Amino acid sequence: MAAELKDLTKRSENYSQWYNELVVKADLAEQSAVRGCMVIKPYGYAIWEKMQRQLDDMFKATGHVNAYFPLLIPKSFFSREAEHVEGFAKECAVVTHYRLKQSPDGDGVVVDPAAKLEEELIIRPTSETIIWNTYKNWIHSYRDLPILCNQWANVLRWEMRTRLFLRTAEFLWQEGHTAHATREEAEEEARRMLDVYAEFAEKYMAMPVIKGVKSETERFAGALDTYTIEAMMQDGKALQSGTSHFLGQNFAKAFDVQFVDKENKLDYVWATSWGVSTRLMGALIMTHSDDNGLVLPPHLAPIQVVIVPIYKNSEQLSAIDERANAIAAELRSLGISVKYDNADNKRPGFKFADYELKGVPVRLVLGARDLANGTIELMRRDTLEKETLPQEGIALHIKDLLEEIQANIYRKAKTFRDSMIKTADTYEEFKAKLDEGGFILAHWDGTPETEARIKEETKATIRCIPFGFPKEPGHCVLTGRPSACRVLFARSY
């Protein structure tokens, strides 16, 4: 093992420190000169690009198109929807001037006081307001509906306590904003996009999720309903991994977006919004990775296979190069991303440790003896198992193996997640099981007061009212009052 790998803190010793170190050591991201903001490094961005590409294809398959809306939003727009402005007011960064000038003492630059904006501009924390102001110009009749727009963008929410990928002031995301003629269409859209997120999480991230609807306290500011997918991290904390919001007619009324329906009557448009962000990078890391570094699902790994040569002289290297490049070409012809690392400035042991740290799903090692025997050594990252195989047919074997690794990573994560879903019927039992980590299914009387008290006393929040679980009536775990069904509690990121 390379020294860099030995220095990685064990998850059992300090999970938070393990995560922070792994993000940096695996070359995913680093802190920037701007407090609270991060630099996403090429390897980290390559993973995000694969996420982005797959999600974009899934959005387009459901009829959505991409657009782009301004980064800066007039302050007055946020006054139009009361709940929305209240929800985001404390996180907004405000642009007040449009020019700098030389400092009078000649030492650098200062803000020019004469360049004050007539109206301050907000750097978007989310884009509902600017988009609905725009939709007013696009929508006049039912024939203009639905509008199914998505944008890939950055947003800024002023965060004082940050962690790379999980919570930063600026982050990358996509935000879908759709307009519909009926309530039923909008609600169907919000649920459809939640299903898209869940499919992406499970099929591509190999991360099992629970779908559900947020409580009134936890829903998005300005929404009538917020649907969510919730994942369980290895330390027993939940992570909200995607949300889809049914906005009703709130934003249409705030920005006076009306249309003439089929009965020739004027009505307000129905709306949704939905988004996932680079927080998914944090979810990917914390769901699968181990004490040796990243474990990446093959469907999202930038490098699915790495080939490392072992040689004593240039003559051996030349022969290995030829065979390794032939194997690499065969893998690429099957749609598999492969890297042949014959760089001579790093020892094989360092390369092994580095690619293990970076979570490359399959490592191949090819030496002079392998050439003579027609064999190659293969190691799979998910289990760290090694085997020596014939070179003949290795590409097709790896193609099947990558799918096996993808399935195994998901199976392992689901087995863990399922073991972390518990039920509690008394408050003492609730608190005891909460301290063990995981999701707790418990009855809640439906009041914000009870929800707030549980959060204050235990730091647990209602992650969602889950779909797919029996809706058995009971009594609130805290107050004993009647409860229609169990809800999902957890401590979370």
Secondary structure as UniProt FT lines:
FT   HELIX           3..6
FT   TURN            11..13
FT   HELIX           15..25
FT   TURN            26..27
FT   STRAND          29..31
FT   TURN            35..36
FT   STRAND          38..40
FT   HELIX           42..61
FT   TURN            62..63
FT   STRAND          65..66
FT   STRAND          72..74
FT   HELIX           75..79
FT   HELIX           82..88
FT   HELIX           89..91
FT   STRAND          93..97
FT   STRAND          100..102
FT   TURN            104..105
FT   STRAND          109..111
FT   HELIX           113..115
FT   STRAND          116..123
FT   HELIX           128..138
FT   HELIX           142..144
FT   STRAND          147..156
FT   TURN            164..166
FT   STRAND          170..180
FT   HELIX           183..203
FT   STRAND          210..213
FT   TURN            216..218
FT   TURN            221..222
FT   STRAND          225..232
FT   TURN            234..235
FT   STRAND          238..248
FT   HELIX           250..254
FT   TURN            255..256
FT   STRAND          258..260
FT   TURN            262..263
FT   STRAND          266..268
FT   STRAND          270..277
FT   HELIX           279..288
FT   TURN            291..292
FT   TURN            298..300
FT   STRAND          305..310
FT   HELIX           314..333
FT   TURN            334..335
FT   STRAND          338..340
FT   TURN            344..345
FT   HELIX           348..357
FT   TURN            358..359
FT   STRAND          362..367
FT   HELIX           368..373
FT   STRAND          375..380
FT   TURN            381..383
FT   STRAND          386..390
FT   TURN            392..393
FT   HELIX           394..419
FT   STRAND          421..423
FT   HELIX           427..435
FT   STRAND          439..443
FT   HELIX           448..458
FT   STRAND          461..466
FT   STRAND          474..475
FT   TURN            477..479
FT   STRAND          482..483
FT   STRAND          486..490
//
